[in-house]
Amino acid sequence: MKNYLSDVIRGIWKENPVLVLLLGTCPTLALTTSASNGVGMGLATTFVLVGSNLVVSLIAGIVPKKIRIPVYIVVIATFVTVVDLLMKAYAPPALYAALGIFIPLIVVNCIVLGRAEAFASKNGPLRSICDGLGMGLGFTLTLTMLGILREFLSSGAVFGVKVVTAWETDFLLPAAAPGAFIIVGVILGIRNHLRRTAAIRAGKLYVPPSEIDCSNCHICSDGKDK
């Protein structure tokens, strides 16, 4: 039970697909203009992750190694088709239109294929489900957090509800791609600072030996100083 719980928690924080592994950055930057878009994309990806991880873990032993990647992609594409049809039928039309082409593009999302190859193909069904759920929740929470920040900073609203009623003119930078890069960079900087501080307190911060410095490295000089 402890391993299953750790598989879920690992994807949320320790190996967060966006903030640690830096995967899925295309939908992360493109769709987080609002919190609702982040939730929708995150839940769709979570569904595909859990389903594809389960099937890949069940068939990994009978799929020849030479064709495993194409087979995994077919499995992923099947679940993407299912989630696309479900969202087209039941999701709010505005949300489905906003996600647009990025729903079919889940097929080539590095997070999904990466977990299928690196984890699901080497572990049992239950652990694979927990891994997909953890990675999906980590992806969803990150997209939702970015969506909340960008939506609030651009228009003073959260989930379409105007929080700052006096905010009449939208601030365009947070809603644009450069603003997304800046916000993600700030979040990564804060996270790295917290991890570095925790490592210093625990006495686990890596300090390179004194002889390892730029004066002993000749990579940048193209060998001229050798």
CORBELPE-V955974 format. One record per pair of residues at least 6 apart in sequence whose ideal C-beta (glycine too) atoms are under 8 Angstrom apart, sorted by sequence separation. I is the first residue (numbers start at 1). J is the second residue. If there is no record, write none. Layout:
BEGIN
i;j
I;J
I;J
END
This chain:
BEGIN
i;j
11;17
14;20
15;21
17;23
18;24
31;37
32;38
106;112
151;157
152;158
156;162
157;163
173;179
174;180
199;205
218;224
17;24
18;25
31;38
96;103
151;158
155;162
156;163
157;164
172;179
218;225
60;68
63;71
87;95
88;96
119;127
120;128
123;131
151;159
156;164
218;226
87;96
119;128
156;165
173;182
174;183
196;205
18;28
31;41
148;158
156;166
157;167
120;131
148;159
152;163
156;167
59;71
87;99
119;131
120;132
155;167
27;41
155;170
56;72
59;75
87;103
115;131
154;170
155;171
115;132
154;171
27;45
153;171
154;172
56;75
84;103
154;173
52;72
55;75
83;103
84;104
115;135
154;174
155;175
24;45
153;174
154;175
52;75
80;103
83;106
52;76
55;79
80;104
111;135
150;174
151;175
149;174
150;175
154;179
80;106
153;179
52;79
80;107
48;76
51;79
111;139
150;179
76;106
77;107
150;180
153;183
48;79
51;82
76;107
47;79
48;80
150;183
73;107
146;180
149;183
47;82
48;83
47;83
76;112
76;113
146;183
146;184
44;83
73;113
76;116
72;113
75;116
146;187
145;187
44;87
69;113
72;116
72;117
40;87
69;117
68;117
72;121
40;91
68;121
40;95
44;99
37;95
40;98
41;99
48;106
36;95
40;99
44;103
52;112
56;116
60;120
37;98
41;102
45;106
60;121
36;98
37;99
41;103
44;106
49;111
53;115
60;122
49;112
53;116
57;120
34;98
45;109
48;112
52;116
56;120
57;121
56;121
45;111
49;115
53;119
54;120
57;123
31;98
45;112
53;120
57;124
58;125
31;99
52;120
57;125
57;127
31;102
54;125
57;128
30;102
56;128
54;128
27;102
53;128
54;129
26;102
53;129
27;105
53;131
54;132
26;105
50;129
53;132
52;132
51;132
27;109
50;132
49;132
50;133
49;133
24;109
23;109
24;110
46;132
49;135
50;136
23;110
24;111
46;133
49;136
23;111
46;135
47;136
21;111
46;136
49;139
23;114
45;136
46;137
21;114
43;136
46;139
17;111
42;136
45;139
46;140
45;140
42;139
43;140
42;140
42;141
42;142
39;140
42;143
38;140
41;143
42;144
39;143
38;143
39;144
37;143
38;144
38;145
38;146
39;147
35;144
38;147
37;147
38;148
32;143
36;147
31;143
35;147
34;147
35;148
28;142
32;146
33;147
24;139
28;143
32;147
27;143
31;147
34;150
35;151
33;150
34;151
17;135
28;146
32;150
33;151
7;127
11;131
15;135
18;138
10;131
17;138
18;139
33;154
4;126
8;130
11;133
12;134
16;138
17;139
4;127
7;130
8;131
11;134
15;138
16;139
19;142
35;158
36;159
3;127
7;131
10;134
11;135
18;142
35;159
36;160
5;130
8;133
9;134
11;136
12;137
13;138
17;142
18;143
34;159
4;130
8;134
11;137
12;138
16;142
34;160
7;134
11;138
8;137
12;141
33;175
30;177
29;177
32;180
30;180
29;180
28;180
29;181
29;184
28;184
25;184
18;184
19;187
19;188
19;191
END
